[in-house]
Amino acid sequence: MEKKKIANLDMKQYGMFLALVAIYLIFAILTGGANTSPANINNLVMQNGYVVILAVGMLLCVLTGNIDLGVGSVVAVTGAAAGIILVDYKMNMWVAILIALLIGLATGVFAGAFIAYLGIPPFVVTLATMLMGRGLTYTLLQAQTKGPLPDNFVFVGAGFLPTMKVGGIDLVSIIVAIIATIAVILSELKSIKTKKKYGFALNPTWQIVLKDAVLLFIIWFFFYKLACWNGLPFVLLLMAILVAIYAFITSQTVAGRQIYALGGNRKAAQLSGINTNKVFFWVYVNMGVLSAIAGIVLAARNASATPKAGDGFEMDAIASCYIGGAAVAGGAGTILGAVVGAFVMGILNNGMSLCGLTTDIQKIVKGAVLLGAVTMDVLSKRKKG
């Protein structure tokens, strides 16, 4: 019985990695390997950088048992503001970035105040910010595209880190892959040591080896393909920093534990002394800032600011969290899961585009995947109950 329980636990924790690999392999077959090219791997990173950034912030909202529908509009309005400052006023790139971040911060404070201190449901507040943000974007841009943006700004979303190529292979990417490999092995050894120390049940050796082998294969495949192209995209570094910061916050800090407690049981959290209003407030302020960062990255990637920017991004961010294992009711989910979920969505978008499927069919498939992930979460909880 104990071994069966451990196996189920592993499937819950690592099933998303298996799903990621399976979906990628399916599209590799359907596209004749087109999605495995170095250029396409690079596109996957750049096209999904802003989705990953939004998913990281959205996870905190989902952990409280809520969502933020306004993120796509905040992406649009912050990108529009940056574009206007750069193109019309010819101001410094850092001024544009700062103002965009301040707009995102102000949006988060606005939503957080209504949610935390006036008690307005997050769904209603963020629906309002979605509508107002989109209208403000069209007003600022007057329904026109603003561009082209300066090269130093474009670097944020489309630039690459310095390379050191030997025989067409970027050694910097290979070095990063080696560091990641060492980190995975050391993390696994630390986990085993901790379990032994506290008398926790250990997973079978074959499971550990298989899990790490799959993970290391993904790492090396990914970085080798980037090494064969132009090296590491700058947006990948930005994503890595944000993921590391928020993974630490959610797993190692009091603030992170308070979010999980709030999502698990708000009344119990209040009785334990947690200021739930404060937690709600900073979660949505944080979402506003991360939406601004995503808006900057998207505008830089496109080298322009457009009124339609960020359209539907809130759906991709929300879906990423649920596909990555976050609980619908809140209180359960991880940053890594949200990132994997974001890349599942990215691989679906990319693979279906390479297969020639229309955007209408793509939406149907993504909707079905989201419904399946949520259904599995709900049914698994009913079985436990």
C-alpha positions as YAML, in Angstrom:
chain: A
units: angstrom
residues:
- id: 1
  name: MET
  ca: [0.00, 0.00, 0.00]
- id: 2
  name: GLU
  ca: [2.82, 2.39, 0.87]
- id: 3
  name: LYS
  ca: [4.60, 1.84, -2.44]
- id: 4
  name: LYS
  ca: [1.38, 2.48, -4.34]
- id: 5
  name: LYS
  ca: [0.88, 5.74, -2.49]
- id: 6
  name: ILE
  ca: [4.41, 6.87, -3.33]
- id: 7
  name: ALA
  ca: [3.94, 5.99, -7.01]
- id: 8
  name: ASN
  ca: [0.71, 8.02, -7.16]
- id: 9
  name: LEU
  ca: [2.43, 10.94, -5.49]
- id: 10
  name: ASP
  ca: [5.21, 10.84, -8.05]
- id: 11
  name: MET
  ca: [2.70, 10.76, -10.90]
- id: 12
  name: LYS
  ca: [0.95, 13.82, -9.51]
- id: 13
  name: GLN
  ca: [4.23, 15.68, -9.11]
- id: 14
  name: TYR
  ca: [5.97, 14.70, -12.34]
- id: 15
  name: GLY
  ca: [3.03, 13.88, -14.61]
- id: 16
  name: MET
  ca: [3.17, 17.37, -16.09]
- id: 17
  name: PHE
  ca: [6.77, 16.78, -17.25]
- id: 18
  name: LEU
  ca: [5.66, 13.56, -18.94]
- id: 19
  name: ALA
  ca: [2.75, 15.41, -20.57]
- id: 20
  name: LEU
  ca: [5.14, 18.13, -21.79]
- id: 21
  name: VAL
  ca: [7.46, 15.56, -23.38]
- id: 22
  name: ALA
  ca: [4.55, 13.57, -24.85]
- id: 23
  name: ILE
  ca: [2.94, 16.63, -26.46]
- id: 24
  name: TYR
  ca: [6.28, 17.75, -27.87]
- id: 25
  name: LEU
  ca: [6.98, 14.31, -29.34]
- id: 26
  name: ILE
  ca: [3.52, 14.12, -30.90]
- id: 27
  name: PHE
  ca: [4.07, 17.42, -32.69]
- id: 28
  name: ALA
  ca: [7.59, 16.32, -33.68]
- id: 29
  name: ILE
  ca: [5.96, 13.41, -35.53]
- id: 30
  name: LEU
  ca: [3.12, 15.48, -36.99]
- id: 31
  name: THR
  ca: [5.46, 18.25, -38.22]
- id: 32
  name: GLY
  ca: [8.19, 15.95, -39.47]
- id: 33
  name: GLY
  ca: [10.60, 17.29, -36.86]
- id: 34
  name: ALA
  ca: [10.05, 20.96, -37.74]
- id: 35
  name: ASN
  ca: [9.42, 21.83, -34.09]
- id: 36
  name: THR
  ca: [12.80, 20.39, -33.06]
- id: 37
  name: SER
  ca: [14.89, 22.83, -35.13]
- id: 38
  name: PRO
  ca: [17.17, 25.26, -33.25]
- id: 39
  name: ALA
  ca: [15.29, 28.23, -34.73]
- id: 40
  name: ASN
  ca: [11.96, 26.90, -33.49]
- id: 41
  name: ILE
  ca: [13.31, 26.19, -29.99]
- id: 42
  name: ASN
  ca: [14.52, 29.78, -29.88]
- id: 43
  name: ASN
  ca: [11.08, 30.97, -31.02]
- id: 44
  name: LEU
  ca: [9.43, 28.91, -28.28]
- id: 45
  name: VAL
  ca: [11.45, 30.76, -25.66]
- id: 46
  name: MET
  ca: [10.88, 34.21, -27.11]
- id: 47
  name: GLN
  ca: [7.21, 33.71, -27.93]
- id: 48
  name: ASN
  ca: [6.39, 32.37, -24.48]
- id: 49
  name: GLY
  ca: [8.61, 34.57, -22.31]
- id: 50
  name: TYR
  ca: [5.79, 36.95, -21.46]
- id: 51
  name: VAL
  ca: [3.37, 34.06, -20.85]
- id: 52
  name: VAL
  ca: [5.78, 32.53, -18.33]
- id: 53
  name: ILE
  ca: [6.16, 35.90, -16.58]
- id: 54
  name: LEU
  ca: [2.38, 36.28, -16.36]
- id: 55
  name: ALA
  ca: [1.93, 32.67, -15.21]
- id: 56
  name: VAL
  ca: [4.36, 33.25, -12.32]
- id: 57
  name: GLY
  ca: [2.28, 36.16, -11.08]
- id: 58
  name: MET
  ca: [-1.03, 34.48, -11.86]
- id: 59
  name: LEU
  ca: [-0.08, 31.48, -9.73]
- id: 60
  name: LEU
  ca: [-0.12, 33.69, -6.62]
- id: 61
  name: CYS
  ca: [-3.64, 34.82, -7.51]
- id: 62
  name: VAL
  ca: [-4.70, 31.21, -8.16]
- id: 63
  name: LEU
  ca: [-3.22, 30.12, -4.83]
- id: 64
  name: THR
  ca: [-5.66, 32.50, -3.09]
- id: 65
  name: GLY
  ca: [-8.50, 30.79, -4.96]
- id: 66
  name: ASN
  ca: [-8.95, 33.62, -7.48]
- id: 67
  name: ILE
  ca: [-7.71, 34.85, -10.87]
- id: 68
  name: ASP
  ca: [-6.81, 38.14, -12.56]
- id: 69
  name: LEU
  ca: [-8.62, 38.81, -15.83]
- id: 70
  name: GLY
  ca: [-6.95, 42.17, -16.40]
- id: 71
  name: VAL
  ca: [-3.37, 41.08, -17.10]
- id: 72
  name: GLY
  ca: [-3.68, 41.11, -20.90]
- id: 73
  name: SER
  ca: [-4.97, 44.68, -20.87]
- id: 74
  name: VAL
  ca: [-2.21, 45.78, -18.49]
- id: 75
  name: VAL
  ca: [0.31, 44.21, -20.90]
- id: 76
  name: ALA
  ca: [-1.23, 46.29, -23.69]
- id: 77
  name: VAL
  ca: [-1.42, 49.62, -21.85]
- id: 78
  name: THR
  ca: [2.11, 49.40, -20.42]
- id: 79
  name: GLY
  ca: [3.52, 48.48, -23.83]
- id: 80
  name: ALA
  ca: [1.59, 51.37, -25.35]
- id: 81
  name: ALA
  ca: [2.95, 53.79, -22.76]
- id: 82
  name: ALA
  ca: [6.52, 52.62, -23.42]
- id: 83
  name: GLY
  ca: [6.01, 52.93, -27.18]
- id: 84
  name: ILE
  ca: [4.64, 56.47, -26.96]
- id: 85
  name: ILE
  ca: [7.48, 57.61, -24.70]
- id: 86
  name: LEU
  ca: [10.12, 56.11, -26.97]
- id: 87
  name: VAL
  ca: [8.67, 57.04, -30.37]
- id: 88
  name: ASP
  ca: [6.80, 60.29, -29.78]
- id: 89
  name: TYR
  ca: [8.86, 61.83, -27.01]
- id: 90
  name: LYS
  ca: [12.24, 60.27, -27.91]
- id: 91
  name: MET
  ca: [13.01, 59.70, -24.24]
- id: 92
  name: ASN
  ca: [15.56, 57.34, -22.69]
- id: 93
  name: MET
  ca: [14.76, 53.62, -22.69]
- id: 94
  name: TRP
  ca: [15.04, 53.41, -18.91]
- id: 95
  name: VAL
  ca: [12.51, 56.22, -18.49]
- id: 96
  name: ALA
  ca: [10.06, 54.28, -20.68]
- id: 97
  name: ILE
  ca: [10.62, 51.09, -18.69]
- id: 98
  name: LEU
  ca: [10.24, 52.91, -15.37]
- id: 99
  name: ILE
  ca: [6.99, 54.58, -16.39]
- id: 100
  name: ALA
  ca: [5.61, 51.29, -17.72]
- id: 101
  name: LEU
  ca: [6.44, 49.60, -14.40]
- id: 102
  name: LEU
  ca: [4.82, 52.45, -12.46]
- id: 103
  name: ILE
  ca: [1.64, 52.09, -14.54]
- id: 104
  name: GLY
  ca: [1.61, 48.36, -13.79]
- id: 105
  name: LEU
  ca: [2.17, 49.11, -10.11]
- id: 106
  name: ALA
  ca: [-0.66, 51.67, -10.08]
- id: 107
  name: THR
  ca: [-2.99, 49.17, -11.76]
- id: 108
  name: GLY
  ca: [-2.12, 46.55, -9.16]
- id: 109
  name: VAL
  ca: [-2.68, 49.00, -6.30]
- id: 110
  name: PHE
  ca: [-6.05, 50.00, -7.83]
- id: 111
  name: ALA
  ca: [-7.24, 46.40, -8.14]
- id: 112
  name: GLY
  ca: [-5.73, 45.34, -4.82]
- id: 113
  name: ALA
  ca: [-7.45, 48.17, -2.94]
- id: 114
  name: PHE
  ca: [-10.90, 47.26, -4.25]
- id: 115
  name: ILE
  ca: [-10.34, 43.55, -3.62]
- id: 116
  name: ALA
  ca: [-8.61, 43.67, -0.24]
- id: 117
  name: TYR
  ca: [-10.13, 46.68, 1.49]
- id: 118
  name: LEU
  ca: [-13.52, 47.17, -0.16]
- id: 119
  name: GLY
  ca: [-14.32, 43.48, -0.41]
- id: 120
  name: ILE
  ca: [-15.23, 43.54, -4.12]
- id: 121
  name: PRO
  ca: [-14.84, 40.04, -5.69]
- id: 122
  name: PRO
  ca: [-11.57, 39.71, -7.68]
- id: 123
  name: PHE
  ca: [-13.46, 38.46, -10.73]
- id: 124
  name: VAL
  ca: [-15.49, 41.67, -10.93]
- id: 125
  name: VAL
  ca: [-12.56, 44.02, -10.20]
- id: 126
  name: THR
  ca: [-10.20, 42.39, -12.72]
- id: 127
  name: LEU
  ca: [-12.95, 42.20, -15.34]
- id: 128
  name: ALA
  ca: [-13.30, 45.96, -14.90]
- id: 129
  name: THR
  ca: [-9.55, 46.53, -15.21]
- id: 130
  name: MET
  ca: [-9.55, 44.36, -18.33]
- id: 131
  name: LEU
  ca: [-12.19, 46.54, -19.99]
- id: 132
  name: MET
  ca: [-10.71, 49.84, -18.80]
- id: 133
  name: GLY
  ca: [-7.16, 48.85, -19.72]
- id: 134
  name: ARG
  ca: [-8.13, 47.80, -23.24]
- id: 135
  name: GLY
  ca: [-10.10, 51.02, -23.76]
- id: 136
  name: LEU
  ca: [-7.20, 53.10, -22.43]
- id: 137
  name: THR
  ca: [-4.80, 51.34, -24.80]
- id: 138
  name: TYR
  ca: [-6.92, 52.21, -27.84]
- id: 139
  name: THR
  ca: [-7.23, 55.79, -26.56]
- id: 140
  name: LEU
  ca: [-3.47, 56.21, -26.07]
- id: 141
  name: LEU
  ca: [-2.53, 54.67, -29.40]
- id: 142
  name: GLN
  ca: [-5.58, 56.03, -31.25]
- id: 143
  name: ALA
  ca: [-6.03, 52.52, -32.69]
- id: 144
  name: GLN
  ca: [-2.64, 52.75, -34.42]
- id: 145
  name: THR
  ca: [0.62, 50.82, -34.06]
- id: 146
  name: LYS
  ca: [3.48, 52.73, -32.49]
- id: 147
  name: GLY
  ca: [6.93, 51.81, -33.82]
- id: 148
  name: PRO
  ca: [9.57, 50.90, -34.70]
- id: 149
  name: LEU
  ca: [11.06, 50.96, -31.22]
- id: 150
  name: PRO
  ca: [14.80, 51.62, -30.59]
- id: 151
  name: ASP
  ca: [17.24, 48.73, -30.86]
- id: 152
  name: ASN
  ca: [18.36, 48.97, -27.22]
- id: 153
  name: PHE
  ca: [14.75, 48.50, -26.11]
- id: 154
  name: VAL
  ca: [14.12, 45.71, -28.64]
- id: 155
  name: PHE
  ca: [17.08, 43.84, -27.11]
- id: 156
  name: VAL
  ca: [14.98, 43.15, -23.98]
- id: 157
  name: GLY
  ca: [12.60, 40.93, -25.92]
- id: 158
  name: ALA
  ca: [14.63, 39.85, -28.94]
- id: 159
  name: GLY
  ca: [18.30, 40.12, -27.95]
- id: 160
  name: PHE
  ca: [20.84, 37.46, -27.05]
- id: 161
  name: LEU
  ca: [23.46, 37.15, -24.34]
- id: 162
  name: PRO
  ca: [27.15, 37.23, -25.43]
- id: 163
  name: THR
  ca: [28.24, 34.02, -27.13]
- id: 164
  name: MET
  ca: [31.50, 32.06, -27.34]
- id: 165
  name: LYS
  ca: [31.19, 29.84, -30.40]
- id: 166
  name: VAL
  ca: [33.43, 26.94, -31.29]
- id: 167
  name: GLY
  ca: [32.54, 25.02, -34.44]
- id: 168
  name: GLY
  ca: [29.15, 26.70, -34.59]
- id: 169
  name: ILE
  ca: [28.27, 25.69, -31.01]
- id: 170
  name: ASP
  ca: [27.87, 28.31, -28.29]
- id: 171
  name: LEU
  ca: [29.96, 27.23, -25.30]
- id: 172
  name: VAL
  ca: [28.07, 29.58, -22.95]
- id: 173
  name: SER
  ca: [24.87, 27.58, -23.52]
- id: 174
  name: ILE
  ca: [26.76, 24.31, -22.92]
- id: 175
  name: ILE
  ca: [28.28, 25.66, -19.70]
- id: 176
  name: VAL
  ca: [24.81, 26.64, -18.46]
- id: 177
  name: ALA
  ca: [23.58, 23.12, -19.27]
- id: 178
  name: ILE
  ca: [26.46, 21.64, -17.24]
- id: 179
  name: ILE
  ca: [25.64, 23.92, -14.29]
- id: 180
  name: ALA
  ca: [21.97, 22.94, -14.52]
- id: 181
  name: THR
  ca: [22.94, 19.25, -14.56]
- id: 182
  name: ILE
  ca: [25.06, 19.63, -11.45]
- id: 183
  name: ALA
  ca: [22.22, 21.54, -9.74]
- id: 184
  name: VAL
  ca: [19.71, 18.78, -10.52]
- id: 185
  name: ILE
  ca: [22.00, 16.04, -9.18]
- id: 186
  name: LEU
  ca: [22.89, 17.97, -6.01]
- id: 187
  name: SER
  ca: [19.23, 18.80, -5.41]
- id: 188
  name: GLU
  ca: [18.30, 15.12, -5.73]
- id: 189
  name: LEU
  ca: [21.07, 14.04, -3.34]
- id: 190
  name: LYS
  ca: [19.98, 16.70, -0.83]
- id: 191
  name: SER
  ca: [16.38, 15.52, -1.09]
- id: 192
  name: ILE
  ca: [17.38, 11.91, -0.44]
- id: 193
  name: LYS
  ca: [19.56, 12.94, 2.52]
- id: 194
  name: THR
  ca: [16.72, 14.99, 4.05]
- id: 195
  name: LYS
  ca: [14.23, 12.13, 3.70]
- id: 196
  name: LYS
  ca: [16.63, 9.72, 5.36]
- id: 197
  name: LYS
  ca: [17.34, 12.18, 8.17]
- id: 198
  name: TYR
  ca: [13.67, 12.57, 9.09]
- id: 199
  name: GLY
  ca: [12.67, 8.98, 8.37]
- id: 200
  name: PHE
  ca: [10.50, 9.75, 5.35]
- id: 201
  name: ALA
  ca: [9.80, 7.00, 2.82]
- id: 202
  name: LEU
  ca: [12.21, 7.02, -0.13]
- id: 203
  name: ASN
  ca: [11.06, 6.65, -3.70]
- id: 204
  name: PRO
  ca: [12.28, 3.53, -5.53]
- id: 205
  name: THR
  ca: [15.69, 4.02, -7.13]
- id: 206
  name: TRP
  ca: [14.36, 3.37, -10.62]
- id: 207
  name: GLN
  ca: [11.84, 6.18, -10.24]
- id: 208
  name: ILE
  ca: [14.51, 8.64, -9.15]
- id: 209
  name: VAL
  ca: [16.84, 7.62, -12.00]
- id: 210
  name: LEU
  ca: [14.05, 7.75, -14.60]
- id: 211
  name: LYS
  ca: [12.80, 11.14, -13.39]
- id: 212
  name: ASP
  ca: [16.27, 12.71, -13.40]
- id: 213
  name: ALA
  ca: [17.15, 11.14, -16.75]
- id: 214
  name: VAL
  ca: [14.06, 12.67, -18.37]
- id: 215
  name: LEU
  ca: [14.74, 16.04, -16.76]
- id: 216
  name: LEU
  ca: [18.41, 16.06, -17.80]
- id: 217
  name: PHE
  ca: [17.48, 15.01, -21.33]
- id: 218
  name: ILE
  ca: [15.11, 17.99, -21.57]
- id: 219
  name: ILE
  ca: [17.80, 20.34, -20.24]
- id: 220
  name: TRP
  ca: [20.49, 19.15, -22.64]
- id: 221
  name: PHE
  ca: [18.17, 19.00, -25.65]
- id: 222
  name: PHE
  ca: [16.96, 22.53, -24.93]
- id: 223
  name: PHE
  ca: [20.36, 24.15, -24.37]
- id: 224
  name: TYR
  ca: [22.08, 22.25, -27.19]
- id: 225
  name: LYS
  ca: [19.48, 23.52, -29.65]
- id: 226
  name: LEU
  ca: [19.96, 27.09, -28.39]
- id: 227
  name: ALA
  ca: [23.75, 26.59, -28.64]
- id: 228
  name: CYS
  ca: [23.30, 25.67, -32.31]
- id: 229
  name: TRP
  ca: [21.39, 28.91, -32.95]
- id: 230
  name: ASN
  ca: [22.32, 32.32, -31.50]
- id: 231
  name: GLY
  ca: [22.93, 31.28, -27.92]
- id: 232
  name: LEU
  ca: [20.85, 32.25, -24.91]
- id: 233
  name: PRO
  ca: [18.04, 34.80, -25.42]
- id: 234
  name: PHE
  ca: [18.05, 37.67, -22.93]
- id: 235
  name: VAL
  ca: [14.41, 36.96, -22.10]
- id: 236
  name: LEU
  ca: [15.45, 33.48, -20.92]
- id: 237
  name: LEU
  ca: [17.74, 35.07, -18.34]
- id: 238
  name: LEU
  ca: [14.91, 37.37, -17.25]
- id: 239
  name: MET
  ca: [12.54, 34.40, -16.91]
- id: 240
  name: ALA
  ca: [15.11, 32.39, -14.94]
- id: 241
  name: ILE
  ca: [15.64, 35.24, -12.47]
- id: 242
  name: LEU
  ca: [11.91, 35.78, -11.92]
- id: 243
  name: VAL
  ca: [11.19, 32.05, -11.57]
- id: 244
  name: ALA
  ca: [14.03, 31.66, -9.04]
- id: 245
  name: ILE
  ca: [12.83, 34.66, -7.00]
- id: 246
  name: TYR
  ca: [9.21, 33.57, -6.86]
- id: 247
  name: ALA
  ca: [10.05, 29.92, -6.26]
- id: 248
  name: PHE
  ca: [12.02, 31.09, -3.23]
- id: 249
  name: ILE
  ca: [9.22, 33.40, -2.07]
- id: 250
  name: THR
  ca: [6.51, 30.74, -2.31]
- id: 251
  name: SER
  ca: [8.53, 27.93, -0.72]
- id: 252
  name: GLN
  ca: [10.90, 29.58, 1.75]
- id: 253
  name: THR
  ca: [9.28, 32.75, 3.10]
- id: 254
  name: VAL
  ca: [6.53, 33.68, 5.53]
- id: 255
  name: ALA
  ca: [4.77, 35.67, 2.80]
- id: 256
  name: GLY
  ca: [4.63, 32.56, 0.61]
- id: 257
  name: ARG
  ca: [3.25, 30.37, 3.40]
- id: 258
  name: GLN
  ca: [0.59, 32.99, 4.10]
- id: 259
  name: ILE
  ca: [-0.64, 32.81, 0.50]
- id: 260
  name: TYR
  ca: [-1.00, 29.02, 0.73]
- id: 261
  name: ALA
  ca: [-2.76, 29.34, 4.09]
- id: 262
  name: LEU
  ca: [-5.17, 31.94, 2.70]
- id: 263
  name: GLY
  ca: [-6.00, 29.75, -0.28]
- id: 264
  name: GLY
  ca: [-6.41, 26.65, 1.87]
- id: 265
  name: ASN
  ca: [-8.84, 28.20, 4.36]
- id: 266
  name: ARG
  ca: [-9.30, 31.95, 4.69]
- id: 267
  name: LYS
  ca: [-11.09, 31.83, 8.05]
- id: 268
  name: ALA
  ca: [-8.46, 29.55, 9.55]
- id: 269
  name: ALA
  ca: [-5.75, 31.85, 8.21]
- id: 270
  name: GLN
  ca: [-7.40, 34.86, 9.86]
- id: 271
  name: LEU
  ca: [-7.73, 33.01, 13.15]
- id: 272
  name: SER
  ca: [-4.03, 32.16, 13.04]
- id: 273
  name: GLY
  ca: [-3.20, 35.86, 12.87]
- id: 274
  name: ILE
  ca: [-2.63, 36.33, 9.14]
- id: 275
  name: ASN
  ca: [-3.75, 39.69, 7.76]
- id: 276
  name: THR
  ca: [-5.59, 38.26, 4.75]
- id: 277
  name: ASN
  ca: [-6.44, 41.70, 3.37]
- id: 278
  name: LYS
  ca: [-2.76, 42.58, 3.24]
- id: 279
  name: VAL
  ca: [-1.98, 39.30, 1.48]
- id: 280
  name: PHE
  ca: [-4.70, 39.91, -1.12]
- id: 281
  name: PHE
  ca: [-3.43, 43.44, -1.66]
- id: 282
  name: TRP
  ca: [0.22, 42.58, -2.32]
- id: 283
  name: VAL
  ca: [-0.67, 39.60, -4.51]
- id: 284
  name: TYR
  ca: [-2.58, 41.84, -6.93]
- id: 285
  name: VAL
  ca: [-0.03, 44.64, -6.74]
- id: 286
  name: ASN
  ca: [2.60, 42.05, -7.65]
- id: 287
  name: MET
  ca: [0.45, 40.86, -10.56]
- id: 288
  name: GLY
  ca: [0.28, 44.42, -11.88]
- id: 289
  name: VAL
  ca: [4.07, 44.80, -11.82]
- id: 290
  name: LEU
  ca: [4.68, 41.45, -13.53]
- id: 291
  name: SER
  ca: [2.07, 42.34, -16.16]
- id: 292
  name: ALA
  ca: [4.07, 45.51, -16.85]
- id: 293
  name: ILE
  ca: [7.27, 43.47, -17.23]
- id: 294
  name: ALA
  ca: [5.44, 41.17, -19.67]
- id: 295
  name: GLY
  ca: [4.17, 44.23, -21.54]
- id: 296
  name: ILE
  ca: [7.71, 45.58, -21.89]
- id: 297
  name: VAL
  ca: [9.00, 42.20, -23.13]
- id: 298
  name: LEU
  ca: [6.15, 41.85, -25.64]
- id: 299
  name: ALA
  ca: [6.59, 45.37, -27.04]
- id: 300
  name: ALA
  ca: [10.34, 44.76, -27.30]
- id: 301
  name: ARG
  ca: [9.79, 41.41, -29.01]
- id: 302
  name: ASN
  ca: [7.44, 42.99, -31.58]
- id: 303
  name: ALA
  ca: [9.56, 46.18, -31.84]
- id: 304
  name: SER
  ca: [6.26, 48.05, -31.64]
- id: 305
  name: ALA
  ca: [3.25, 48.77, -29.43]
- id: 306
  name: THR
  ca: [-0.11, 47.69, -30.82]
- id: 307
  name: PRO
  ca: [-3.70, 48.10, -29.56]
- id: 308
  name: LYS
  ca: [-4.28, 44.33, -29.80]
- id: 309
  name: ALA
  ca: [-1.21, 43.44, -27.73]
- id: 310
  name: GLY
  ca: [-1.87, 41.01, -24.88]
- id: 311
  name: ASP
  ca: [-5.23, 39.94, -26.29]
- id: 312
  name: GLY
  ca: [-6.15, 36.63, -24.61]
- id: 313
  name: PHE
  ca: [-2.96, 36.50, -22.53]
- id: 314
  name: GLU
  ca: [-4.97, 36.24, -19.32]
- id: 315
  name: MET
  ca: [-6.45, 32.97, -20.57]
- id: 316
  name: ASP
  ca: [-3.02, 31.50, -21.36]
- id: 317
  name: ALA
  ca: [-1.67, 32.56, -17.94]
- id: 318
  name: ILE
  ca: [-4.64, 31.10, -16.07]
- id: 319
  name: ALA
  ca: [-4.54, 27.90, -18.10]
- id: 320
  name: SER
  ca: [-0.79, 27.56, -17.46]
- id: 321
  name: CYS
  ca: [-1.39, 27.51, -13.70]
- id: 322
  name: TYR
  ca: [-4.16, 24.91, -13.81]
- id: 323
  name: ILE
  ca: [-2.38, 22.70, -16.36]
- id: 324
  name: GLY
  ca: [0.71, 22.94, -14.14]
- id: 325
  name: GLY
  ca: [-1.15, 21.38, -11.21]
- id: 326
  name: ALA
  ca: [-2.57, 24.35, -9.29]
- id: 327
  name: ALA
  ca: [-5.77, 23.58, -7.43]
- id: 328
  name: VAL
  ca: [-8.95, 25.25, -8.62]
- id: 329
  name: ALA
  ca: [-10.00, 26.04, -5.05]
- id: 330
  name: GLY
  ca: [-6.58, 27.52, -4.22]
- id: 331
  name: GLY
  ca: [-3.94, 26.60, -1.66]
- id: 332
  name: ALA
  ca: [-2.00, 24.18, -3.92]
- id: 333
  name: GLY
  ca: [0.40, 24.72, -6.80]
- id: 334
  name: THR
  ca: [4.04, 25.52, -7.55]
- id: 335
  name: ILE
  ca: [5.96, 28.07, -9.59]
- id: 336
  name: LEU
  ca: [7.71, 25.28, -11.50]
- id: 337
  name: GLY
  ca: [4.33, 23.76, -12.31]
- id: 338
  name: ALA
  ca: [3.07, 27.07, -13.68]
- id: 339
  name: VAL
  ca: [6.20, 27.41, -15.84]
- id: 340
  name: VAL
  ca: [5.78, 23.88, -17.21]
- id: 341
  name: GLY
  ca: [2.11, 24.63, -17.83]
- id: 342
  name: ALA
  ca: [3.09, 27.78, -19.74]
- id: 343
  name: PHE
  ca: [5.41, 25.77, -21.98]
- id: 344
  name: VAL
  ca: [2.71, 23.15, -22.52]
- id: 345
  name: MET
  ca: [0.49, 25.95, -23.82]
- id: 346
  name: GLY
  ca: [3.40, 27.33, -25.84]
- id: 347
  name: ILE
  ca: [4.18, 23.96, -27.42]
- id: 348
  name: LEU
  ca: [0.50, 23.49, -28.26]
- id: 349
  name: ASN
  ca: [0.33, 26.92, -29.93]
- id: 350
  name: ASN
  ca: [3.60, 26.40, -31.76]
- id: 351
  name: GLY
  ca: [2.91, 22.83, -32.83]
- id: 352
  name: MET
  ca: [-0.60, 23.55, -34.09]
- id: 353
  name: SER
  ca: [0.68, 26.57, -36.05]
- id: 354
  name: LEU
  ca: [3.36, 24.41, -37.70]
- id: 355
  name: CYS
  ca: [0.67, 21.85, -38.54]
- id: 356
  name: GLY
  ca: [-1.32, 24.57, -40.27]
- id: 357
  name: LEU
  ca: [-4.29, 24.53, -37.90]
- id: 358
  name: THR
  ca: [-6.34, 27.73, -37.78]
- id: 359
  name: THR
  ca: [-6.56, 29.87, -34.65]
- id: 360
  name: ASP
  ca: [-10.16, 28.72, -34.21]
- id: 361
  name: ILE
  ca: [-9.12, 25.08, -33.96]
- id: 362
  name: GLN
  ca: [-6.22, 26.06, -31.68]
- id: 363
  name: LYS
  ca: [-8.64, 27.68, -29.23]
- id: 364
  name: ILE
  ca: [-10.80, 24.56, -29.21]
- id: 365
  name: VAL
  ca: [-7.80, 22.36, -28.42]
- id: 366
  name: LYS
  ca: [-6.48, 24.69, -25.69]
- id: 367
  name: GLY
  ca: [-9.94, 24.88, -24.15]
- id: 368
  name: ALA
  ca: [-10.18, 21.09, -24.11]
- id: 369
  name: VAL
  ca: [-6.73, 20.77, -22.50]
- id: 370
  name: LEU
  ca: [-7.66, 23.30, -19.80]
- id: 371
  name: LEU
  ca: [-10.97, 21.57, -19.10]
- id: 372
  name: GLY
  ca: [-9.21, 18.21, -18.88]
- id: 373
  name: ALA
  ca: [-6.63, 19.52, -16.40]
- id: 374
  name: VAL
  ca: [-9.25, 21.08, -14.14]
- id: 375
  name: THR
  ca: [-11.48, 18.01, -14.35]
- id: 376
  name: MET
  ca: [-8.61, 15.74, -13.29]
- id: 377
  name: ASP
  ca: [-7.88, 18.02, -10.32]
- id: 378
  name: VAL
  ca: [-11.51, 18.04, -9.18]
- id: 379
  name: LEU
  ca: [-11.99, 14.28, -9.63]
- id: 380
  name: SER
  ca: [-8.74, 13.46, -7.78]
- id: 381
  name: LYS
  ca: [-9.91, 15.52, -4.80]
- id: 382
  name: ARG
  ca: [-13.29, 13.75, -4.77]
- id: 383
  name: LYS
  ca: [-11.54, 10.37, -4.63]
- id: 384
  name: LYS
  ca: [-9.43, 11.53, -1.70]
- id: 385
  name: GLY
  ca: [-12.53, 12.85, 0.03]
...
